[in-house]
């Protein structure tokens, strides 16, 4: 499957809350795009991700991304667990990032153009870049 959940401002959506969901073997597990200058909120809580290329990908203009108590494991070769571009705030708390049994490593969290970042109480195991 290409995307587990895909939404964004271009399609008239501004808020996405995902709780207690398991996503596996996706290109993008949760994907939001808000490139239309629409403020957005993405909250992902108590979820697990396994074997995907990008577990959470959020492209936006000035929104907020919150990821709490999630378990990320076994990203595909050269994948990244969380990718966020051009958001006002990113909060990642109480998450576990584990990559195993791959020759090529991955990144746990990749941020670009984020104004405010809070990362607390997370465990990151194996990979080329933590944050």
Secondary structure as a PSIPRED ss2 file (coil, helix, strand):
# PSIPRED VFORMAT (PSIPRED V4.0)

   1 X C   1.000  0.000  0.000
   2 X C   1.000  0.000  0.000
   3 X E   0.000  0.000  1.000
   4 X E   0.000  0.000  1.000
   5 X E   0.000  0.000  1.000
   6 X E   0.000  0.000  1.000
   7 X E   0.000  0.000  1.000
   8 X E   0.000  0.000  1.000
   9 X H   0.000  1.000  0.000
  10 X H   0.000  1.000  0.000
  11 X H   0.000  1.000  0.000
  12 X C   1.000  0.000  0.000
  13 X C   1.000  0.000  0.000
  14 X C   1.000  0.000  0.000
  15 X E   0.000  0.000  1.000
  16 X E   0.000  0.000  1.000
  17 X E   0.000  0.000  1.000
  18 X E   0.000  0.000  1.000
  19 X E   0.000  0.000  1.000
  20 X C   1.000  0.000  0.000
  21 X C   1.000  0.000  0.000
  22 X E   0.000  0.000  1.000
  23 X E   0.000  0.000  1.000
  24 X E   0.000  0.000  1.000
  25 X C   1.000  0.000  0.000
  26 X C   1.000  0.000  0.000
  27 X C   1.000  0.000  0.000
  28 X E   0.000  0.000  1.000
  29 X E   0.000  0.000  1.000
  30 X E   0.000  0.000  1.000
  31 X E   0.000  0.000  1.000
  32 X E   0.000  0.000  1.000
  33 X E   0.000  0.000  1.000
  34 X E   0.000  0.000  1.000
  35 X C   1.000  0.000  0.000
  36 X C   1.000  0.000  0.000
  37 X C   1.000  0.000  0.000
  38 X C   1.000  0.000  0.000
  39 X C   1.000  0.000  0.000
  40 X C   1.000  0.000  0.000
  41 X E   0.000  0.000  1.000
  42 X E   0.000  0.000  1.000
  43 X E   0.000  0.000  1.000
  44 X E   0.000  0.000  1.000
  45 X E   0.000  0.000  1.000
  46 X C   1.000  0.000  0.000
  47 X C   1.000  0.000  0.000
  48 X E   0.000  0.000  1.000
  49 X E   0.000  0.000  1.000
  50 X E   0.000  0.000  1.000
  51 X C   1.000  0.000  0.000
  52 X C   1.000  0.000  0.000
  53 X C   1.000  0.000  0.000
  54 X E   0.000  0.000  1.000
  55 X E   0.000  0.000  1.000
  56 X E   0.000  0.000  1.000
  57 X E   0.000  0.000  1.000
  58 X E   0.000  0.000  1.000
  59 X E   0.000  0.000  1.000
  60 X E   0.000  0.000  1.000
  61 X C   1.000  0.000  0.000
  62 X C   1.000  0.000  0.000
  63 X C   1.000  0.000  0.000
  64 X E   0.000  0.000  1.000
  65 X E   0.000  0.000  1.000
  66 X E   0.000  0.000  1.000
  67 X E   0.000  0.000  1.000
  68 X E   0.000  0.000  1.000
  69 X C   1.000  0.000  0.000
  70 X C   1.000  0.000  0.000
  71 X E   0.000  0.000  1.000
  72 X E   0.000  0.000  1.000
  73 X E   0.000  0.000  1.000
  74 X C   1.000  0.000  0.000
  75 X C   1.000  0.000  0.000
  76 X C   1.000  0.000  0.000
  77 X C   1.000  0.000  0.000
  78 X C   1.000  0.000  0.000
  79 X C   1.000  0.000  0.000
  80 X E   0.000  0.000  1.000
  81 X E   0.000  0.000  1.000
  82 X E   0.000  0.000  1.000
  83 X E   0.000  0.000  1.000
  84 X E   0.000  0.000  1.000
  85 X E   0.000  0.000  1.000
  86 X C   1.000  0.000  0.000
  87 X C   1.000  0.000  0.000
  88 X C   1.000  0.000  0.000
  89 X E   0.000  0.000  1.000
  90 X E   0.000  0.000  1.000
  91 X E   0.000  0.000  1.000
  92 X E   0.000  0.000  1.000
  93 X E   0.000  0.000  1.000
  94 X C   1.000  0.000  0.000
  95 X C   1.000  0.000  0.000
  96 X E   0.000  0.000  1.000
  97 X E   0.000  0.000  1.000
  98 X E   0.000  0.000  1.000
  99 X C   1.000  0.000  0.000
 100 X C   1.000  0.000  0.000
 101 X C   1.000  0.000  0.000
 102 X C   1.000  0.000  0.000
 103 X C   1.000  0.000  0.000
 104 X C   1.000  0.000  0.000
 105 X C   1.000  0.000  0.000
 106 X C   1.000  0.000  0.000
 107 X E   0.000  0.000  1.000
 108 X E   0.000  0.000  1.000
 109 X E   0.000  0.000  1.000
 110 X E   0.000  0.000  1.000
 111 X E   0.000  0.000  1.000
 112 X E   0.000  0.000  1.000
 113 X C   1.000  0.000  0.000
 114 X C   1.000  0.000  0.000
 115 X C   1.000  0.000  0.000
 116 X E   0.000  0.000  1.000
 117 X E   0.000  0.000  1.000
 118 X E   0.000  0.000  1.000
 119 X E   0.000  0.000  1.000
 120 X E   0.000  0.000  1.000
 121 X C   1.000  0.000  0.000
 122 X C   1.000  0.000  0.000
 123 X E   0.000  0.000  1.000
 124 X E   0.000  0.000  1.000
 125 X E   0.000  0.000  1.000
 126 X C   1.000  0.000  0.000
 127 X C   1.000  0.000  0.000
 128 X C   1.000  0.000  0.000
 129 X E   0.000  0.000  1.000
 130 X C   1.000  0.000  0.000
 131 X C   1.000  0.000  0.000
